Amino acid sequence: AGPLRDPGKNLLATRAIPETVRIPPIAGPSSFNLSVIPILLLAGFWALIILRTRSGYRMSMTGTAPEFAAFSGIRTGRITVLGMTLSGALHGLTGFLAVTGTWYTCHQGITSGMGWSALAVALIAGKHPLAIVPAAIIYAWIQVSGDNALLSTRVDFDSTAILQAVLFLVISARTIPSIVQFRRKRP
């Protein structure tokens, strides 16, 4: 047992955080809590940066067309490192909000699946930063609805995965023609 493990429990996890530092729930008994406020503020702030500033334009250009961005004089290496740094900071914030607002402990595998969920949300949102919040709500709704259907009916375990796969197939079908068209135009 390590120094962070709770000796009173069999789960590989830290001790539960004190009540005084927990983010209170909005609607109990669900895990929906006040962390939604900083998330919405951060999403709006990020959309403002991406859509209205030079730095946001540089990030978008570097992500969309790195060669064009480099030829335009944008330091793509610096922008890439900045993007990765911001991504790491947001991932840390996500972990903090998950521990203080949902699980109240840090356990092994706490981020299991979060990265894939984030990729799925980004796929649903497309290229627009303001679409991230509605896409996350849609994705969470699909996840929770599937879990509830699994618990309360005789729905097969894989039905949620099939629904997600169909959704992502439809979304991918929307983006694949534009990729193929872009490749045909390239010399």
Steps between C-alpha positions, in 0.01 A plus 500: 500500500632841403478822696196620305297180542216491749594218740138454607376399155577226254471734199824642361408858585587793720301591808177685425543876483342703782144630462627860515685476167241301308311669218134485600248323276235701317242225483549205728531203491665547160864603470403819312672773702615862502813416298279564197536876564878524451472255210246721319704814572817333376326373184372850423838657571674241281253558214562873529877445476476259206248704301606858578876524565819468298626227728179306444532545125858375515393195701215423261721546197776283645251226583316516168784560254845488663689540172300807403545643850877451479514665157297789643765565762327337795739317732319169489735329744432759768125488435504119520680507835258767624203287393641192671570701817146638506363153435696361795380783724137435400545129565634581847204730564267222388661262747472757779131560429434125476665435837349797684157486336419141413704224664649682803804274478776435252494134402697290259354532153319825580556629147412171336313583182506880545742549212287292265190684614674831430592384150140393439371839620751678275386288206136588567583872542694517176721805467293747698600574862148607600368158401710324765251553786190377309705210360612404851140512622386280209781253562430488875130452429577202276730350764261547792194392301679185391609423856147558632349284227748228583408509870123532468419287193625192324698704248820334388826639641633596156195703395650825632822432314303427182304826534824693551659325203205590276514861620873524431455329163241760400727782619802346325296461184446875519875570518645227274376658171672828586828315569475308172417820311798677661737218399375506140574873473857462628766490226 
